[in-house]
Every structure is written in C-alpha cells, then in structure tokens.
Amino acid sequence: MLTYIKESIEELKNNVSLPPKAESSNLMVVVAVFSILFALATWGVDSLLSKVIRFYFDNILN
C-alpha cells in the first residue's frame, strides 16, 4: 500500500499537468451551468411524478 501511495505521488509530480487558470475558470463555469440545469431537470421530473402519484391516489383509488 505504501509503495502504491509513493508511486501515485511520483506520478502526480512528473506526469500530470494542470491547465492554465483561464481554461480552468471556463471549465468551472461550464460545470456549474450544467449542474444547475441538471438540478432543475431533476426537480421538474420529481414535481411531475409527485403530481401524477397524488392524482392517482386521490382520484383513481377513491
């Protein structure tokens, strides 16, 4: 396990390069926008299914 950790740290130091700050900022905005859109879509589907289930139990079963 210790060897794995040492090799991982070595690989991070030698083989991984970070993108420039401007590119990181742009990517962060893209991720934030898609996260918000996905959250809104999930909320919409949840609200719709909630209304369908409520309609089913209120009108069809009674």
PDB file of N, CA, C and O in Angstrom, chain B, residues numbered from 101:
ATOM      1  N   MET B 101       0.827  -1.191   0.000  1.00  0.00           N
ATOM      2  CA  MET B 101       0.000   0.000   0.000  1.00  0.00           C
ATOM      3  C   MET B 101       0.877   1.262   0.000  1.00  0.00           C
ATOM      4  O   MET B 101       0.590   2.238  -0.694  1.00  0.00           O
ATOM      5  N   LEU B 102       1.926   1.214   0.779  1.00  0.00           N
ATOM      6  CA  LEU B 102       2.826   2.368   0.856  1.00  0.00           C
ATOM      7  C   LEU B 102       3.517   2.620  -0.479  1.00  0.00           C
ATOM      8  O   LEU B 102       3.715   3.768  -0.876  1.00  0.00           O
ATOM      9  N   THR B 103       3.881   1.547  -1.164  1.00  0.00           N
ATOM     10  CA  THR B 103       4.501   1.687  -2.488  1.00  0.00           C
ATOM     11  C   THR B 103       3.526   2.327  -3.467  1.00  0.00           C
ATOM     12  O   THR B 103       3.908   3.183  -4.264  1.00  0.00           O
ATOM     13  N   TYR B 104       2.285   1.915  -3.404  1.00  0.00           N
ATOM     14  CA  TYR B 104       1.262   2.486  -4.285  1.00  0.00           C
ATOM     15  C   TYR B 104       1.130   3.988  -4.054  1.00  0.00           C
ATOM     16  O   TYR B 104       1.063   4.761  -5.010  1.00  0.00           O
ATOM     17  N   ILE B 105       1.092   4.395  -2.812  1.00  0.00           N
ATOM     18  CA  ILE B 105       0.960   5.823  -2.486  1.00  0.00           C
ATOM     19  C   ILE B 105       2.182   6.598  -2.983  1.00  0.00           C
ATOM     20  O   ILE B 105       2.046   7.677  -3.559  1.00  0.00           O
ATOM     21  N   LYS B 106       3.366   6.047  -2.759  1.00  0.00           N
ATOM     22  CA  LYS B 106       4.590   6.721  -3.221  1.00  0.00           C
ATOM     23  C   LYS B 106       4.607   6.850  -4.741  1.00  0.00           C
ATOM     24  O   LYS B 106       4.961   7.902  -5.274  1.00  0.00           O
ATOM     25  N   GLU B 107       4.225   5.787  -5.435  1.00  0.00           N
ATOM     26  CA  GLU B 107       4.195   5.842  -6.901  1.00  0.00           C
ATOM     27  C   GLU B 107       3.133   6.818  -7.402  1.00  0.00           C
ATOM     28  O   GLU B 107       3.334   7.500  -8.407  1.00  0.00           O
ATOM     29  N   SER B 108       2.020   6.882  -6.709  1.00  0.00           N
ATOM     30  CA  SER B 108       0.966   7.828  -7.101  1.00  0.00           C
ATOM     31  C   SER B 108       1.446   9.266  -6.954  1.00  0.00           C
ATOM     32  O   SER B 108       1.216  10.092  -7.837  1.00  0.00           O
ATOM     33  N   ILE B 109       2.101   9.565  -5.859  1.00  0.00           N
ATOM     34  CA  ILE B 109       2.630  10.919  -5.642  1.00  0.00           C
ATOM     35  C   ILE B 109       3.679  11.243  -6.698  1.00  0.00           C
ATOM     36  O   ILE B 109       3.701  12.350  -7.235  1.00  0.00           O
ATOM     37  N   GLU B 110       4.542  10.287  -6.994  1.00  0.00           N
ATOM     38  CA  GLU B 110       5.573  10.487  -8.017  1.00  0.00           C
ATOM     39  C   GLU B 110       4.945  10.755  -9.387  1.00  0.00           C
ATOM     40  O   GLU B 110       5.397  11.630 -10.126  1.00  0.00           O
ATOM     41  N   GLU B 111       3.913  10.004  -9.711  1.00  0.00           N
ATOM     42  CA  GLU B 111       3.241  10.209 -10.999  1.00  0.00           C
ATOM     43  C   GLU B 111       2.584  11.588 -11.058  1.00  0.00           C
ATOM     44  O   GLU B 111       2.641  12.256 -12.090  1.00  0.00           O
ATOM     45  N   LEU B 112       1.964  12.016  -9.965  1.00  0.00           N
ATOM     46  CA  LEU B 112       1.361  13.350  -9.930  1.00  0.00           C
ATOM     47  C   LEU B 112       2.407  14.441 -10.142  1.00  0.00           C
ATOM     48  O   LEU B 112       2.159  15.421 -10.844  1.00  0.00           O
ATOM     49  N   LYS B 113       3.562  14.268  -9.538  1.00  0.00           N
ATOM     50  CA  LYS B 113       4.623  15.270  -9.674  1.00  0.00           C
ATOM     51  C   LYS B 113       5.186  15.336 -11.092  1.00  0.00           C
ATOM     52  O   LYS B 113       5.476  16.423 -11.591  1.00  0.00           O
ATOM     53  N   ASN B 114       5.345  14.180 -11.746  1.00  0.00           N
ATOM     54  CA  ASN B 114       6.066  14.142 -13.013  1.00  0.00           C
ATOM     55  C   ASN B 114       5.188  14.092 -14.260  1.00  0.00           C
ATOM     56  O   ASN B 114       5.606  14.569 -15.315  1.00  0.00           O
ATOM     57  N   ASN B 115       3.992  13.530 -14.171  1.00  0.00           N
ATOM     58  CA  ASN B 115       3.211  13.271 -15.384  1.00  0.00           C
ATOM     59  C   ASN B 115       1.924  14.073 -15.518  1.00  0.00           C
ATOM     60  O   ASN B 115       1.317  14.080 -16.589  1.00  0.00           O
ATOM     61  N   VAL B 116       1.499  14.742 -14.469  1.00  0.00           N
ATOM     62  CA  VAL B 116       0.228  15.467 -14.515  1.00  0.00           C
ATOM     63  C   VAL B 116       0.503  16.947 -14.682  1.00  0.00           C
ATOM     64  O   VAL B 116       1.314  17.529 -13.961  1.00  0.00           O
ATOM     65  N   SER B 117      -0.190  17.557 -15.654  1.00  0.00           N
ATOM     66  CA  SER B 117      -0.051  18.999 -15.837  1.00  0.00           C
ATOM     67  C   SER B 117      -1.427  19.644 -15.694  1.00  0.00           C
ATOM     68  O   SER B 117      -2.427  19.118 -16.183  1.00  0.00           O
ATOM     69  N   LEU B 118      -1.459  20.761 -15.033  1.00  0.00           N
ATOM     70  CA  LEU B 118      -2.708  21.484 -14.830  1.00  0.00           C
ATOM     71  C   LEU B 118      -2.940  22.451 -15.982  1.00  0.00           C
ATOM     72  O   LEU B 118      -1.989  23.015 -16.523  1.00  0.00           O
ATOM     73  N   PRO B 119      -4.197  22.644 -16.357  1.00  0.00           N
ATOM     74  CA  PRO B 119      -4.486  23.619 -17.418  1.00  0.00           C
ATOM     75  C   PRO B 119      -4.272  25.045 -16.896  1.00  0.00           C
ATOM     76  O   PRO B 119      -4.232  25.266 -15.685  1.00  0.00           O
ATOM     77  N   PRO B 120      -4.135  25.996 -17.803  1.00  0.00           N
ATOM     78  CA  PRO B 120      -3.989  27.399 -17.371  1.00  0.00           C
ATOM     79  C   PRO B 120      -5.230  27.866 -16.594  1.00  0.00           C
ATOM     80  O   PRO B 120      -6.309  27.282 -16.704  1.00  0.00           O
ATOM     81  N   LYS B 121      -5.044  28.931 -15.810  1.00  0.00           N
ATOM     82  CA  LYS B 121      -6.136  29.436 -14.971  1.00  0.00           C
ATOM     83  C   LYS B 121      -7.358  29.832 -15.791  1.00  0.00           C
ATOM     84  O   LYS B 121      -8.488  29.580 -15.373  1.00  0.00           O
ATOM     85  N   ALA B 122      -7.153  30.443 -16.941  1.00  0.00           N
ATOM     86  CA  ALA B 122      -8.279  30.887 -17.776  1.00  0.00           C
ATOM     87  C   ALA B 122      -9.108  29.693 -18.232  1.00  0.00           C
ATOM     88  O   ALA B 122     -10.337  29.741 -18.203  1.00  0.00           O
ATOM     89  N   GLU B 123      -8.443  28.627 -18.652  1.00  0.00           N
ATOM     90  CA  GLU B 123      -9.160  27.437 -19.094  1.00  0.00           C
ATOM     91  C   GLU B 123      -9.885  26.776 -17.917  1.00  0.00           C
ATOM     92  O   GLU B 123     -11.014  26.309 -18.066  1.00  0.00           O
ATOM     93  N   SER B 124      -9.245  26.738 -16.765  1.00  0.00           N
ATOM     94  CA  SER B 124      -9.879  26.171 -15.571  1.00  0.00           C
ATOM     95  C   SER B 124     -11.135  26.954 -15.203  1.00  0.00           C
ATOM     96  O   SER B 124     -12.154  26.365 -14.842  1.00  0.00           O
ATOM     97  N   SER B 125     -11.063  28.275 -15.295  1.00  0.00           N
ATOM     98  CA  SER B 125     -12.217  29.108 -14.973  1.00  0.00           C
ATOM     99  C   SER B 125     -13.361  28.856 -15.947  1.00  0.00           C
ATOM    100  O   SER B 125     -14.519  28.753 -15.542  1.00  0.00           O
ATOM    101  N   ASN B 126     -13.031  28.756 -17.230  1.00  0.00           N
ATOM    102  CA  ASN B 126     -14.069  28.474 -18.226  1.00  0.00           C
ATOM    103  C   ASN B 126     -14.716  27.118 -17.985  1.00  0.00           C
ATOM    104  O   ASN B 126     -15.937  26.987 -18.071  1.00  0.00           O
ATOM    105  N   LEU B 127     -13.915  26.124 -17.687  1.00  0.00           N
ATOM    106  CA  LEU B 127     -14.453  24.795 -17.426  1.00  0.00           C
ATOM    107  C   LEU B 127     -15.313  24.784 -16.159  1.00  0.00           C
ATOM    108  O   LEU B 127     -16.321  24.080 -16.096  1.00  0.00           O
ATOM    109  N   MET B 128     -14.915  25.556 -15.162  1.00  0.00           N
ATOM    110  CA  MET B 128     -15.694  25.637 -13.937  1.00  0.00           C
ATOM    111  C   MET B 128     -17.075  26.224 -14.214  1.00  0.00           C
ATOM    112  O   MET B 128     -18.069  25.760 -13.655  1.00  0.00           O
ATOM    113  N   VAL B 129     -17.142  27.230 -15.064  1.00  0.00           N
ATOM    114  CA  VAL B 129     -18.426  27.833 -15.426  1.00  0.00           C
ATOM    115  C   VAL B 129     -19.293  26.822 -16.167  1.00  0.00           C
ATOM    116  O   VAL B 129     -20.491  26.725 -15.899  1.00  0.00           O
ATOM    117  N   VAL B 130     -18.708  26.075 -17.088  1.00  0.00           N
ATOM    118  CA  VAL B 130     -19.457  25.065 -17.835  1.00  0.00           C
ATOM    119  C   VAL B 130     -20.022  24.009 -16.886  1.00  0.00           C
ATOM    120  O   VAL B 130     -21.186  23.627 -17.002  1.00  0.00           O
ATOM    121  N   VAL B 131     -19.204  23.544 -15.955  1.00  0.00           N
ATOM    122  CA  VAL B 131     -19.664  22.541 -14.992  1.00  0.00           C
ATOM    123  C   VAL B 131     -20.775  23.111 -14.120  1.00  0.00           C
ATOM    124  O   VAL B 131     -21.761  22.422 -13.858  1.00  0.00           O
ATOM    125  N   ALA B 132     -20.639  24.347 -13.669  1.00  0.00           N
ATOM    126  CA  ALA B 132     -21.661  24.969 -12.835  1.00  0.00           C
ATOM    127  C   ALA B 132     -22.983  25.104 -13.586  1.00  0.00           C
ATOM    128  O   ALA B 132     -24.042  24.813 -13.031  1.00  0.00           O
ATOM    129  N   VAL B 133     -22.930  25.539 -14.837  1.00  0.00           N
ATOM    130  CA  VAL B 133     -24.157  25.695 -15.634  1.00  0.00           C
ATOM    131  C   VAL B 133     -24.853  24.350 -15.833  1.00  0.00           C
ATOM    132  O   VAL B 133     -26.063  24.239 -15.636  1.00  0.00           O
ATOM    133  N   PHE B 134     -24.094  23.332 -16.223  1.00  0.00           N
ATOM    134  CA  PHE B 134     -24.698  22.020 -16.428  1.00  0.00           C
ATOM    135  C   PHE B 134     -25.224  21.431 -15.123  1.00  0.00           C
ATOM    136  O   PHE B 134     -26.237  20.732 -15.127  1.00  0.00           O
ATOM    137  N   SER B 135     -24.549  21.703 -14.006  1.00  0.00           N
ATOM    138  CA  SER B 135     -25.028  21.219 -12.715  1.00  0.00           C
ATOM    139  C   SER B 135     -26.368  21.858 -12.364  1.00  0.00           C
ATOM    140  O   SER B 135     -27.280  21.183 -11.886  1.00  0.00           O
ATOM    141  N   ILE B 136     -26.480  23.157 -12.605  1.00  0.00           N
ATOM    142  CA  ILE B 136     -27.737  23.853 -12.333  1.00  0.00           C
ATOM    143  C   ILE B 136     -28.844  23.345 -13.249  1.00  0.00           C
ATOM    144  O   ILE B 136     -29.964  23.109 -12.796  1.00  0.00           O
ATOM    145  N   LEU B 137     -28.540  23.173 -14.532  1.00  0.00           N
ATOM    146  CA  LEU B 137     -29.544  22.655 -15.469  1.00  0.00           C
ATOM    147  C   LEU B 137     -29.993  21.249 -15.091  1.00  0.00           C
ATOM    148  O   LEU B 137     -31.184  20.941 -15.151  1.00  0.00           O
ATOM    149  N   PHE B 138     -29.059  20.403 -14.707  1.00  0.00           N
ATOM    150  CA  PHE B 138     -29.403  19.049 -14.305  1.00  0.00           C
ATOM    151  C   PHE B 138     -30.246  19.056 -13.037  1.00  0.00           C
ATOM    152  O   PHE B 138     -31.188  18.272 -12.920  1.00  0.00           O
ATOM    153  N   ALA B 139     -29.920  19.932 -12.082  1.00  0.00           N
ATOM    154  CA  ALA B 139     -30.704  20.039 -10.851  1.00  0.00           C
ATOM    155  C   ALA B 139     -32.126  20.503 -11.164  1.00  0.00           C
ATOM    156  O   ALA B 139     -33.085  19.987 -10.590  1.00  0.00           O
ATOM    157  N   LEU B 140     -32.268  21.462 -12.061  1.00  0.00           N
ATOM    158  CA  LEU B 140     -33.605  21.937 -12.435  1.00  0.00           C
ATOM    159  C   LEU B 140     -34.401  20.847 -13.147  1.00  0.00           C
ATOM    160  O   LEU B 140     -35.599  20.697 -12.908  1.00  0.00           O
ATOM    161  N   ALA B 141     -33.746  20.090 -14.015  1.00  0.00           N
ATOM    162  CA  ALA B 141     -34.426  18.996 -14.705  1.00  0.00           C
ATOM    163  C   ALA B 141     -34.871  17.928 -13.716  1.00  0.00           C
ATOM    164  O   ALA B 141     -35.977  17.402 -13.830  1.00  0.00           O
ATOM    165  N   THR B 142     -34.027  17.606 -12.754  1.00  0.00           N
ATOM    166  CA  THR B 142     -34.379  16.624 -11.730  1.00  0.00           C
ATOM    167  C   THR B 142     -35.555  17.119 -10.893  1.00  0.00           C
ATOM    168  O   THR B 142     -36.469  16.353 -10.588  1.00  0.00           O
ATOM    169  N   TRP B 143     -35.535  18.385 -10.525  1.00  0.00           N
ATOM    170  CA  TRP B 143     -36.637  18.975  -9.763  1.00  0.00           C
ATOM    171  C   TRP B 143     -37.932  18.921 -10.569  1.00  0.00           C
ATOM    172  O   TRP B 143     -38.987  18.603 -10.021  1.00  0.00           O
ATOM    173  N   GLY B 144     -37.863  19.226 -11.851  1.00  0.00           N
ATOM    174  CA  GLY B 144     -39.049  19.199 -12.698  1.00  0.00           C
ATOM    175  C   GLY B 144     -39.637  17.803 -12.809  1.00  0.00           C
ATOM    176  O   GLY B 144     -40.851  17.636 -12.687  1.00  0.00           O
ATOM    177  N   VAL B 145     -38.811  16.808 -13.036  1.00  0.00           N
ATOM    178  CA  VAL B 145     -39.297  15.428 -13.139  1.00  0.00           C
ATOM    179  C   VAL B 145     -39.872  14.981 -11.802  1.00  0.00           C
ATOM    180  O   VAL B 145     -40.909  14.318 -11.768  1.00  0.00           O
ATOM    181  N   ASP B 146     -39.222  15.331 -10.715  1.00  0.00           N
ATOM    182  CA  ASP B 146     -39.713  14.977  -9.390  1.00  0.00           C
ATOM    183  C   ASP B 146     -41.070  15.615  -9.122  1.00  0.00           C
ATOM    184  O   ASP B 146     -41.970  14.959  -8.598  1.00  0.00           O
ATOM    185  N   SER B 147     -41.225  16.879  -9.473  1.00  0.00           N
ATOM    186  CA  SER B 147     -42.510  17.566  -9.276  1.00  0.00           C
ATOM    187  C   SER B 147     -43.609  16.922 -10.114  1.00  0.00           C
ATOM    188  O   SER B 147     -44.721  16.713  -9.631  1.00  0.00           O
ATOM    189  N   LEU B 148     -43.298  16.611 -11.359  1.00  0.00           N
ATOM    190  CA  LEU B 148     -44.281  15.987 -12.242  1.00  0.00           C
ATOM    191  C   LEU B 148     -44.711  14.621 -11.710  1.00  0.00           C
ATOM    192  O   LEU B 148     -45.903  14.322 -11.651  1.00  0.00           O
ATOM    193  N   LEU B 149     -43.745  13.799 -11.323  1.00  0.00           N
ATOM    194  CA  LEU B 149     -44.090  12.481 -10.790  1.00  0.00           C
ATOM    195  C   LEU B 149     -44.870  12.592  -9.486  1.00  0.00           C
ATOM    196  O   LEU B 149     -45.753  11.774  -9.227  1.00  0.00           O
ATOM    197  N   SER B 150     -44.565  13.573  -8.674  1.00  0.00           N
ATOM    198  CA  SER B 150     -45.297  13.792  -7.436  1.00  0.00           C
ATOM    199  C   SER B 150     -46.768  14.112  -7.725  1.00  0.00           C
ATOM    200  O   SER B 150     -47.662  13.603  -7.049  1.00  0.00           O
ATOM    201  N   LYS B 151     -47.012  14.956  -8.732  1.00  0.00           N
ATOM    202  CA  LYS B 151     -48.389  15.296  -9.095  1.00  0.00           C
ATOM    203  C   LYS B 151     -49.129  14.097  -9.681  1.00  0.00           C
ATOM    204  O   LYS B 151     -50.309  13.895  -9.395  1.00  0.00           O
ATOM    205  N   VAL B 152     -48.445  13.306 -10.495  1.00  0.00           N
ATOM    206  CA  VAL B 152     -49.070  12.115 -11.084  1.00  0.00           C
ATOM    207  C   VAL B 152     -49.451  11.122  -9.989  1.00  0.00           C
ATOM    208  O   VAL B 152     -50.550  10.569 -10.005  1.00  0.00           O
ATOM    209  N   ILE B 153     -48.556  10.899  -9.050  1.00  0.00           N
ATOM    210  CA  ILE B 153     -48.843   9.964  -7.957  1.00  0.00           C
ATOM    211  C   ILE B 153     -49.967  10.493  -7.076  1.00  0.00           C
ATOM    212  O   ILE B 153     -50.844   9.733  -6.666  1.00  0.00           O
ATOM    213  N   ARG B 154     -49.946  11.784  -6.782  1.00  0.00           N
ATOM    214  CA  ARG B 154     -51.018  12.374  -5.974  1.00  0.00           C
ATOM    215  C   ARG B 154     -52.360  12.245  -6.698  1.00  0.00           C
ATOM    216  O   ARG B 154     -53.365  11.906  -6.073  1.00  0.00           O
ATOM    217  N   PHE B 155     -52.386  12.510  -8.000  1.00  0.00           N
ATOM    218  CA  PHE B 155     -53.618  12.363  -8.787  1.00  0.00           C
ATOM    219  C   PHE B 155     -54.107  10.912  -8.743  1.00  0.00           C
ATOM    220  O   PHE B 155     -55.298  10.653  -8.570  1.00  0.00           O
ATOM    221  N   TYR B 156     -53.189   9.988  -8.898  1.00  0.00           N
ATOM    222  CA  TYR B 156     -53.538   8.572  -8.886  1.00  0.00           C
ATOM    223  C   TYR B 156     -54.183   8.180  -7.562  1.00  0.00           C
ATOM    224  O   TYR B 156     -55.233   7.538  -7.561  1.00  0.00           O
ATOM    225  N   PHE B 157     -53.580   8.550  -6.436  1.00  0.00           N
ATOM    226  CA  PHE B 157     -54.112   8.159  -5.142  1.00  0.00           C
ATOM    227  C   PHE B 157     -55.363   8.928  -4.766  1.00  0.00           C
ATOM    228  O   PHE B 157     -56.219   8.384  -4.068  1.00  0.00           O
ATOM    229  N   ASP B 158     -55.502  10.166  -5.198  1.00  0.00           N
ATOM    230  CA  ASP B 158     -56.681  10.957  -4.855  1.00  0.00           C
ATOM    231  C   ASP B 158     -57.895  10.595  -5.716  1.00  0.00           C
ATOM    232  O   ASP B 158     -59.006  10.513  -5.192  1.00  0.00           O
ATOM    233  N   ASN B 159     -57.714  10.378  -7.009  1.00  0.00           N
ATOM    234  CA  ASN B 159     -58.855  10.219  -7.918  1.00  0.00           C
ATOM    235  C   ASN B 159     -59.124   8.781  -8.341  1.00  0.00           C
ATOM    236  O   ASN B 159     -60.283   8.380  -8.452  1.00  0.00           O
ATOM    237  N   ILE B 160     -58.117   8.030  -8.570  1.00  0.00           N
ATOM    238  CA  ILE B 160     -58.333   6.694  -9.116  1.00  0.00           C
ATOM    239  C   ILE B 160     -58.635   5.689  -8.007  1.00  0.00           C
ATOM    240  O   ILE B 160     -59.492   4.823  -8.180  1.00  0.00           O
ATOM    241  N   LEU B 161     -57.959   5.790  -6.899  1.00  0.00           N
ATOM    242  CA  LEU B 161     -58.187   4.817  -5.816  1.00  0.00           C
ATOM    243  C   LEU B 161     -59.432   5.137  -4.995  1.00  0.00           C
ATOM    244  O   LEU B 161     -59.963   4.246  -4.332  1.00  0.00           O
ATOM    245  N   ASN B 162     -59.904   6.351  -5.016  1.00  0.00           N
ATOM    246  CA  ASN B 162     -61.105   6.716  -4.218  1.00  0.00           C
ATOM    247  C   ASN B 162     -62.328   6.769  -5.044  1.00  0.00           C
ATOM    248  O   ASN B 162     -63.408   7.058  -4.530  1.00  0.00           O
TER     249      ASN B 162
END
